[in-house]
Amino acid sequence: MNKLITLIVLGLINLSYAQTTISGKVLDNKNQPIEGANIYLDGTYDGATSNVEGQFSFTTEETGTQALVVSFLSYETKTIVDDVSKFTNITIILREDVESLDAVVLSAGTFEANDNSKVSVLKPLDVVTTASALGDFVGALQTLPGTSNVSEDGRLFVRGGNADETQIFIDGIRVFTPYSPTANNIPTRGRYSPFLFDGITFSTGGYSSEFGQALSSVLLLNTIDEPVQEKTDIGLMTVGAALGNTQKWERSSLSFNATYINLAPYLAVFKDRNEWETPYQGAQGEMVYRYRLNNGMLKFYAAFDTAKFQLTQEDINLEEGLDFKLNNNNFYLNTSYKGILENNWTLSTGLSYTYAKNDLGVMTSDIENAENSAHLKLKLKKRFNSRFKLNFGVEQFITDFNEDYKEETVDVTYGFDNNITAGFAEADLIFSKDLALKVGLRADYSSIFSDLDISPRAALAYKTSKNGQMSLAYGNFYQNPNSSILKFNQDLKAEKTSHYILNYQYVNDGKIFRAEAYRKDYDNLVKFDTEMTSFDSNYNYNGDGYAQGLDVFWRDNTSIKNLDYWVSYSYLDTERNYRNFETSAQPVYATNHNLSIVGKYWIDSWKSQVGLSYGFSSGRPYTNPNTNEFLGERTKSFNSLSVNWAYLLDQQKILYFSVNNVLGFNNVNGYQYANTTDINGQFNRRALKPAQDQFFFVGFFWTISEDGNDNQLDNL
């Protein structure tokens, strides 16, 4: 009996020596205790949970080198590998998970329209259901702060920059001719419909070093990666018809969209201020083919459009008016690949090709021009860990432009070739869930100027509270002058601007508030000494300018059931001394104050969505030759209220109505003055008004899909 007791005691003593006590404390990066953290030895059941003071303790029979794992929700999991005997009275500090939903976001100068983004001020649905947009994504973006309302043009004018300073990319690859050609005082539209896109990023400044040849803004359009189901979309409209179809297979899918527009029937009912000999006729087609590889996605995107029209426009200096005709053909091809390589590297590459041809007739002049452009790009990206990401790449822009001008005895051909080689690198440094930094560098070499331009860029974001954050951004940006200048003169330099941005953003429960102050300084702007660019103009790059202002945005879709609305306001102070300006002045396209109010309300009993969009812009500058002041007078303010109504006949059939400028505001875009004085020594003038004060639209849209639930509400 005594021997048995002795053996038991010795066994207990040996057992006690075989066990090790693991203990310590778990703290956050502010040295505050973390309660509820899980602490355990990897591959065992030995572990514990930290108490209210962050302390923990447990015993184990494991010996030698072990892995101690510490984890807690919204913090990075930490693993410590060491001899188990050293896991006593240790202090473990956990870092916040920088990839959690409430982490800081680098957002200065950027608006997201993407269902998958952490912070989206717009959804894809919003881009095409805004009453004033008429289904054009550019029209919807003009309701955001930072844009100026240039109603007779239709393109994006951002923060004091002209429309040429904004560049558009599809799947990261450049679009060289993003807008349909048009005549003076008739707004253009974006060539590409929202039908095939599911994500839009609109950067009004301070954007990534990945993107160049844009002084003011970049607009990134991302095609749908993989459609949900097969479907057919049919549209019958007062201005034409549309047809779309999506086919889906195991690893691939094909989508296309075709549109035919003919304004003759509409103009027969609603006359405008022009005399149309051939009303606008146009056809557009787009196609996306996607193939899913084992480690990536390959896409082919192709789009074509053709348009023609002929009209006579009123001109104060031409009794019979100004005759203008246009025949345009445009083709765009985009191929892109994105895939995952070994060791967490991601490869993105692609190329685009653009062919654009215009045949113009202006009075007795015939002008034919053709542009062949290409963009090749390769980018590598690696996520080394949750706190450090690096991407870098190279790209090539190629442009060949030729124009032939004929008028009676004049027949001359001119143009240019321009190759731009660029490289970029950028790093994301995530210091914590509250602090992040993006730094980048870009270099562009232009063969036409034999010049290298270096562009440093940086953005810093700090989370000030659970729902708010501050951001700062800085960058230099270069862009070659456009074809209207380079076709006549190549002895110039790339135009330059520097951006400085301070941003505050608050997001909470369906509400978002953004306020952004900015400053832009321009250098190397092109100047010439004639009314328009021409053969005999004298050119230099001594122009300069600035733009500064404040943009404010507020959106709320939760306070009132079924109501979604946003309000945006921009204040712009800008002057330039460029082109043929006599001195520094505010450009004719710039407006000091811009206000947009957009609202959408769903009415269950009507099975309808009704919407309105109100736009206000202060007066625009113009020169009155009866005074001695250059661009010294202002037009009256611009006002427009647009409404729309989408009625669901059934789940997949929609009847859609919209009216632009429903109240019939008599807007004036500027004035044209006579070349000579009247008997009183005064220059007479005429107001430059929109071709139509109002535009009415009616459409029927029918979707045929597998599940019987899809409709085109998000494409209207």
WOGIQUI-V285555 format. One record per backbone hydrogen bond with DSSP energy under -1.0 kcal/mol. CO is the residue of the C=O (numbers start at 1). NH is the residue of the N-H. Records with the same first field share a line. If there is no record, write none. Layout:
BEGIN
CO->NH  NH
END
This chain:
BEGIN
1->5
2->6
3->7
4->8
5->9
6->10
7->11
8->12
9->13
10->14
11->15
12->16
13->17
14->18
20->60
22->58
23->90
24->56
25->92
26->34
27->94
28->31
32->28
37->50
38->71
39->48
40->69
41->44
46->41
48->39
50->36
51->54
54->26
55->51
56->24
58->22
60->20
64->84
66->82
67->42
68->80
69->40
70->78
71->38
72->75
74->97
78->70
80->68
82->66
83->86
84->87
86->88
87->23
90->25
92->27
95->76
97->100
100->103
105->107
107->110
109->204
111->202
112->122
113->200
114->117
123->127
130->133
133->136
136->140
137->141
138->142
140->143
141->144
144->147
146->159
150->153  154
153->188
157->148
158->161
162->165
163->166
165->216  217
167->219
168->175
169->221
170->173
173->170
178->191
183->186
189->180
194->197
196->224
199->222
200->113
201->220
202->111
203->218
208->211
217->167
218->203
219->169
220->201
221->171
222->198  199
230->706
231->246
232->704
233->244
234->702
235->242
236->700
239->262
240->237
241->260
242->235
243->258
244->233
245->256
246->231
247->254
251->292
252->249
253->290
254->247
255->288
256->245
257->286
258->243
259->284
260->241
261->282
263->267
264->268
266->270
275->312
278->310
280->263
281->308
282->261
283->306
284->259
285->304
286->257
287->302
288->255
289->300
290->253
291->298
295->340
296->293
297->338
298->291
299->336
300->289
301->334
302->287
303->332
304->285
305->330
306->283
307->328
308->281
309->326
310->277  278
311->324
312->275
313->322
315->318
318->321
322->313
323->363
324->311
325->361
326->309
327->359
328->307
329->357
330->305
331->355
332->303
333->353
334->301
335->351
336->299
337->349
338->297
339->347
342->345
344->383
345->341
346->381
347->339
348->379
349->337
350->377
351->335
352->375
353->333
354->373
355->331
356->371
357->329
358->369
359->327
360->367
361->325
362->365
365->362
366->406
367->360
368->404
369->358
370->402
371->356
372->400
373->354
374->398
375->352
376->396
377->350
378->394
379->348
380->392
381->346
382->390
387->430
388->384  385
389->428
390->382
391->426
392->380
393->424
394->378
395->422
396->376
397->420
398->374
399->418
400->372
401->416
402->370
403->414
404->368
405->412
406->366
407->410
410->407
412->405
414->403
416->401
418->399
419->447
420->397
421->445
422->395
423->443
424->393
425->441
426->391
427->439
428->389
429->437
433->104
434->463
435->431  432
436->461
437->429
438->459
439->427
440->457
441->425
442->455
443->423
444->453
445->421
446->450  451
451->446
453->444
455->442
456->476
457->440
458->474
459->438
460->472
461->436
462->470
467->507
468->465
469->505
470->462
471->503
472->460
473->501
474->458
475->499
477->497
479->495
482->485  486
483->487
485->488  489
490->492
495->479
496->523
497->477
498->521
499->475
500->519
501->473
502->517
503->471
504->515
505->469
506->513
508->511
510->557
511->508
512->555
513->506
514->553
515->504
516->551
517->502
518->549
519->500
520->547
521->498
522->545
523->496
525->543
526->579
527->540
534->537
540->527
543->525
544->577
545->522
546->575
547->520
548->573
549->518
550->571
551->516
552->569
553->514
554->567
555->512
556->565
560->563
562->602
564->600
565->556
566->598
567->554
568->596
569->552
570->594
571->550
573->548
575->546
576->585
577->544
578->581
579->528
585->576
587->590
592->572
593->618
594->570
595->616
596->568
597->614
598->566
599->612
600->564
601->610
603->608
607->648
608->603
609->646
610->601
611->644
612->599
613->642
614->597
615->640
616->595
617->638
620->635
622->633
624->627
633->622
638->617
640->615
641->662
642->613
643->659
644->611
645->657
646->609
647->655
650->653
652->703
653->649  650
654->701
655->647
656->699
657->645
658->697
659->643
660->695
661->664
665->667
670->688
672->686
678->681
682->678
684->674
686->672
688->669
691->273
695->660
697->658
698->238
699->656
700->236
701->654
702->234
704->232
712->715
END
